[in-house]
């Protein structure tokens, strides 16, 4: 099978499958339970179409219903488990991230690029609460404002990077946030040149992180790993001089043990 990506309207594109997955993805931390009308609004579907998909997902056991409210069931986790089980290297990375947390007392994660977001796929959590939201496997954050996101964007071919920069929506999450495309481009190019990214309080005040790319022994990009910490507790000097080399060491260990 070739690598060409189908588009809506292509003969082999199954619109019903795409719409059903869109309904599943409409549920998130801010919308764990929704009425039919709310699902229709979030997916931009008419009520009749949204109703058919919800009832089908209910029949398959992926959605449960309580009165007028719908919510996901634990069966949805089977989809994520299949993805995790097909990527055995993550067990190796998990151990290295846990070693970092045990040594430094800071959270460490692996993320991959999915569209314009990074998705956390492995995480070792420290007891410190760094953000207003809880970070866990499956959490999505804007790639533009995370160190792992900038590392992964720096790995894109030039044409894909320019396409991303042409569509990205920037926002001032904090006073430190990059808010122009040119400034973001320069940050990504700097990351590409130096091989790592440091983001200081651009997504959440007090959140400071460093990230590096991680490759398998065969050269495959596995994602980006980071160390995140509180700016009031860890200085930039410490992050660069102590934490970054520890992160690079972990990336090298993964490279040597995932052939």
N, C-alpha and C positions, 0 to 999 in steps of 0.2 A: 504494500500500500504506500502511495506517495505521501509527501509531507505537506501537500497543498491543503490549506485550511478552508473548509466550506464556509459559505456565507448564506444568510437567510435568502431563500428563493432558489438556491441550487437544488437540482433534482434529488440529490441524496441527503439533503438537510431535512431532518425530522423536526418540524416546528413544534409538534405536540410534546416531544421529549424535552425540548429546550424550554417550553413554557412551564412544564411540570417542575423542572429543576429551578426555574425562576421563582416559583411559588415556595419551594423549600427554602431558598435563600432569602426570602422576604422576612423570615423569622430570625431575630437576632437578640442581643442582650437588651436592647431598648424596646423590642417588640416580641416578647416571648409568647404572648397570647394575643390573638386578633380575631375580630369578627370577619365574616365574609366581605363586608364592605371595606374594611381596612386592608385586607389582603388584595382586593381588587384595586384599591387606590395605590398601594405600594408597588404593584406589578403593572399598573396601567392597563389592566384588563377590564372587560365588562364583567358584570356580576355573574352572568350565566356561565361564562367561560371559567372564571375563577372557581365557581361552585363545583363544576365538573372535575377540575383538577384536585380540589380539596377533598371531595368525596372519594375520588380514586385513590389518593394518598391515604385517606382514612381506611379504605378497604384493604390496602396493602400493609397497613400497620405502621406507617411512617408519621401519621398525624392522629391525634385523638381529639374528641369533641366533648365539650361540656357546655350544654345549653347553646348559646350563640357563639361561644368562644372556641377557637381552634388553637392547638399547640403541638409542637413536635413530640415524638415519643423517643425513648432510648434506642429504638431500632435504627434511627438515623446514624447512630454511632458506628454501625456496621460498615457504612460507606467509608468513614474516616479510618476505621481499623484496617480495611482492605488496603488503603493507601499506605498506612504505616507499615503493615506487614510486608508490603512489596518493596520496602526500602530498609533493608536490614542494617545498613550503615548507621541508622539513627540510634540504635542501641549503643554503638561504639561512641558516637558523639555525645549521647546522654551522659556516659561515664566521665568523659573529659570535662563536660560542663559542670557536673556535680563536683569534680575535683577542684575546679575554679572556685565554686561557691564555698566549699569547705575551707579552702586556703585563704580566700580574700573576704569572705563574708558578704559577697555581692551576688546579685542575680546574673545569670548568663543564659543566652538563648541562641537557637538556630532558627533562621527564617528563610523563606524562599519568596521570590517575586511572583505575584499573581495579578496580572493586569497592572494597575497603578498603585497597588497596595503591597505591603509585605504581610505574609501570613506566618505566624509562629508555629513551628512544627516540632520543636523540642525545647523544653524549658527547665532550668534548674533555678528554683526560687529561693531567695534569701528571705528572712523574716521581715525585712524592711518593706514598708508600703511606699512605693515611689510615685505612683500615678493615681489620679482620681478613679481610673478604671482598673479592674483586675486583669492582669495579663496572664494568659494561659494558652495552651495549645489550641490553635484555631483563631486566636485573636488577630484581627486585621488592623493595620495602621497605615497611614499614607506614607508611601515610600519617600516622598520628597523631604519629610521631616524626621526621618529616623536614620541612624548611622548605618544600620543594616540595609535599609532601602537605598541609600546613596552608594554603598559598596556594590549592591546588585545592579543598580542603574549604570554604574561605571563599567560593568562587564558587558553591557549591550553593544552590539555593532553601532557604528555612527548613525546609520539611517534609522534604526529602531530608537535610539536615544533622541534623535531630533523629532521623530514622530511623537514620542512621549512628551517632550518639552512643548510641542505644538498644541497639545490637548490638556496638559495638566492645569488644574485649578489650584492656585496658591492662596493661603489664608494666614492671617496674623494670629496664630494661636497664642503667642507671647510677644513681648516687645523685641525678643531676639530672633523671631522667625524671619527667614528669607521670604521676601514678598515679590521679587521680580524674577522672571524666567532667566534673564542673563546672569543674575547672581547665583541662581540654582545651577545653571550650566557650569559656571566657574567652580562651584563646590564639587560637582560631580567630576569634572576634568581634573581637579586637584586630587580627588580621591583615586582616580584612575592612575595618576602619576605616582602617588606616594604609597599606594597599596592598602590604605586604611582610611577610615572616616571617623571623625569625632564631631558629635553634635551636642552643643551646649545649650540646653534649656530652650529649644526651638519649638518643641511640641507641648511640653508641660513645664511650668516653672519649677526649678529645682532638679529636673531630670537631666542627667549628663551621661553620655554613653560613648563607647568606642567600639568599632566593628572592623572585622577583616573578612575577606572571602575565604572559603574553605573548599578545597578540591580533593577529589579522590585520587588514588595513585595513578589512575589512567588519564588524569587531566580533566575529568568531568567536574563541572561546577556543582557542588552539593548545596550551596546556599551561602549565607553569611552568618557568622557567630559574633556575639557582642558581650560586653560587660556593661551593665547599667548601674548607676549609683546616684546618690544624692549630692548635689553641688555643695551643700553646706557641710557635708561630711568628708568629701574627697575633693582635693584641689585638682585643677587642670594639670599641674606639674606631676602630681602623683599618678593621675590617669595616664599621662603620656609616658612617664619614666618607668612606672612599675606595672600598671595594669595592661597597657598595650603589649609590652613584650610577653607577658603571660598568655595573652590571647593569641599572639602569633605563634607561641610555642604549642598551644593546643591545636591550632590549624595545621601546623607541621606534623604533629602526632597523628591527626586524622589522615593526612595525606600519606603518611608512611604505613598506616595500618588498614587502609581501605583500598586494596588493590584488586 
